[in-house]
């Protein structure tokens, strides 16, 4: 029984800044533009994969992030950014849900550390309606978050 595999969702991290931040009016920013900023980040203890990815992406961009506050929940991170405690990097799909007082900006560049890929293996033929619906939904979400 053969299967087909492929990316069904690619979610990129984006920058979340207070809505009155000097960079807030840009269409996108290079990660290095945040080098002198204070960061709110995922907790290194409770969400280590995202914490490590964010630190790694910043190091790849040429700086060590100044993390001033950590949180485990995405909405707490956005609330801390809205409170002007710092800036954050969060998945674009989560940032798309919006939060009062913040803006989300795509990060220019092609670092793989900024991407989360979800792959699905499914039958080559005869996929159930449920599989077809899930794949269709994921592809729509992927196109929404990558723009």
Protein Blocks (a to p, Z undefined) as FASTA:
>chain_A
ZZddddfbdcdddddddfkbfklmpmbdcfklmmmpccddddfklmmmlmmmmmmmmmmn
opacddfbdcfbfklmmmmmmnonaccdddfklmmnopehiacdddedjbfklpccdddd
ddfbhpafklmmmmmmmmmmmmmmmZZ
